[in-house]
């Protein structure tokens, strides 16, 4: 459980730093732009690894209790919701009209992902994980609106070509996760 919670604190904690503009600016000045980005990336990766490993351990532990038993249809809703989540995830890094319309597609993807998994899972470990990410994404969306942050592509505008790329790559990632990735990363086989 310690790895799991430490991972959540590290990953979400480092991602909350930009929501405090003065502290964020001081850290960038203190470490330098490249060193700050490197440190941010390393702490994020460590946090993510700890979340994945810790979540696997916690799911199988006696500490994790089933709070409710979601009906089977909730898993179908989750499968459906993950399609736009993957498209939004890709749109965060591809100049497209989808990105322009969503404004902050990464946060949209996180919110959809967290909601889909909250609907389909009824155990305590899942509740903690997906509620934490959903709360973070809602808070950060409010913060980026106040700060006027534009995301990794800045003010880049996209085209139909970018839309097609975001949809095709998003669908490819969705199929990969559905068939192999989820079982490989999370240890839970989704289909076949």
C-alpha positions in Angstrom: 0.0 0.0 0.0 2.9 2.3 0.7 4.2 2.2 -2.8 0.8 2.8 -4.2 0.1 5.9 -2.0 3.7 7.2 -2.5 3.2 6.9 -6.2 0.0 8.9 -6.1 1.6 11.6 -4.0 4.7 11.9 -6.2 2.9 11.8 -9.6 0.0 14.1 -8.7 2.1 16.2 -6.5 4.6 17.1 -9.2 1.7 17.7 -11.6 0.2 20.1 -9.1 3.3 22.3 -9.0 2.3 24.3 -12.1 -1.0 25.2 -10.5 1.0 27.4 -8.1 2.6 29.9 -10.5 5.0 31.6 -8.0 6.4 28.3 -6.7 6.6 27.0 -10.3 8.5 30.0 -11.5 10.9 29.8 -8.5 11.7 26.2 -9.2 12.3 26.8 -12.9 14.6 29.7 -11.9 16.4 27.8 -9.2 17.1 24.6 -11.3 17.0 26.1 -14.8 14.5 25.2 -17.5 16.0 22.0 -18.7 17.0 20.6 -15.3 13.4 21.4 -14.0 11.9 19.6 -16.9 14.2 16.7 -16.4 13.4 16.5 -12.7 9.7 16.8 -13.4 9.9 13.9 -15.9 11.9 11.7 -13.6 9.6 12.3 -10.6 6.6 11.7 -12.8 8.0 8.5 -14.1 8.9 7.2 -10.7 5.4 8.1 -9.4 3.7 6.4 -12.4 5.8 3.2 -11.9 5.0 3.2 -8.2 1.3 3.6 -8.9 1.2 0.7 -11.4 3.3 -1.6 -9.2 1.5 -0.6 -6.0 -1.9 -0.8 -7.5 -1.2 -4.3 -8.6 -0.1 -5.2 -5.1 -3.0 -3.4 -3.4 -5.6 -4.9 -5.6 -4.6 -8.4 -4.4 -4.2 -7.5 -0.7 -6.7 -8.0 2.1 -6.7 -4.3 2.6 -8.6 -3.8 -0.6 -12.3 -4.2 0.0 -15.1 -4.5 -2.6 -17.3 -1.6 -1.7 -19.9 -2.4 -4.4 -20.3 -4.8 -7.2 -20.8 -2.9 -10.5 -23.2 -4.5 -13.0 -21.7 -6.0 -16.1 -23.1 -3.2 -18.3 -20.8 -0.7 -16.6 -17.8 -2.4 -18.2 -19.4 -1.8 -21.6 -19.9 1.8 -20.7 -16.2 2.0 -19.7 -15.1 0.4 -23.0 -17.2 3.0 -24.9 -15.9 6.0 -22.9 -12.3 5.0 -23.4 -12.6 5.6 -27.2 -12.9 9.4 -26.9 -10.4 9.3 -24.0 -7.7 7.9 -26.2 -8.6 10.3 -29.0 -8.4 13.2 -26.6 -5.1 11.9 -25.2 -3.5 11.9 -28.7 -5.1 15.2 -29.5 -3.1 16.8 -26.7 0.1 16.3 -28.8 -1.3 16.6 -32.3 -2.2 20.0 -33.7 -5.8 19.4 -34.6 -9.2 21.0 -34.5 -10.1 18.5 -31.8 -7.3 19.9 -29.6 -8.5 23.4 -30.3 -12.2 22.5 -29.4 -11.2 20.7 -26.2 -8.7 23.4 -25.2 -6.9 20.9 -22.8 -7.5 17.5 -24.2 -5.1 15.7 -21.8 -7.3 16.8 -18.9 -10.4 15.8 -20.8 -8.8 12.4 -21.4 -7.9 12.0 -17.7 -11.4 12.9 -16.6 -13.1 10.5 -19.0 -10.6 7.7 -18.1 -11.1 8.2 -14.4 -14.9 8.4 -14.7 -15.0 5.3 -16.9 -13.0 3.3 -14.4 -15.0 4.6 -11.4 -18.1 3.3 -13.2 -16.7 -0.1 -13.8 -14.8 -0.8 -10.6 -16.1 -1.1 -7.0 -13.1 -1.8 -4.9 -11.4 0.6 -2.5 -8.1 0.8 -4.3 -9.8 1.7 -7.6 -11.9 4.3 -5.8 -8.8 6.0 -4.4 -6.9 5.9 -7.7 -9.6 7.1 -10.0 -11.1 9.6 -7.7 -7.6 11.1 -7.1 -7.0 11.5 -10.8 -10.5 12.8 -11.5 -10.2 15.4 -8.7 -6.7 16.4 -10.0 -8.0 16.9 -13.6 -11.0 19.0 -12.4 -8.7 21.1 -10.2 -6.1 21.5 -12.9 -8.6 22.5 -15.6 -9.9 25.3 -13.3 -6.2 26.3 -12.7 -5.2 26.4 -16.3 -8.2 28.5 -17.2 -7.2 31.0 -14.5 -3.5 30.9 -15.5 -4.2 31.0 -19.2 -1.9 28.0 -19.8 -2.1 26.6 -23.3 -0.6 23.1 -22.9 2.3 21.5 -24.7 1.5 22.8 -28.2 0.9 26.4 -27.1 -1.6 28.2 -29.4 -1.0 25.9 -32.4 -4.1 25.5 -34.5 -4.9 22.3 -36.3 -6.5 21.0 -39.5 -8.6 18.1 -40.7 -5.3 16.2 -41.2 -4.6 16.6 -37.5 -8.1 15.4 -36.6 -7.7 12.3 -38.8 -4.3 11.6 -37.2 -5.6 12.1 -33.6 -8.6 9.8 -34.3 -6.6 7.0 -36.1 -3.7 7.0 -33.5 -6.2 7.2 -30.7 -8.2 4.2 -32.1 -4.9 2.3 -32.6 -3.9 2.9 -28.9 -7.4 2.0 -27.8 -7.2 -1.4 -29.6 -3.7 -2.0 -28.3 -4.8 -1.4 -24.7 -8.0 -3.4 -25.2 -6.2 -6.5 -26.6 -2.8 -6.5 -24.9 -1.7 -3.3 -23.2 -4.1 -3.3 -20.2 -3.2 -6.9 -19.4 0.5 -6.1 -19.7 0.5 -2.9 -17.8 -2.2 -3.5 -15.2 -2.5 -7.3 -15.1 -6.2 -7.3 -16.0 -7.1 -8.8 -19.3 -10.0 -7.0 -20.9 -10.9 -9.3 -23.8 -10.1 -12.7 -25.2 
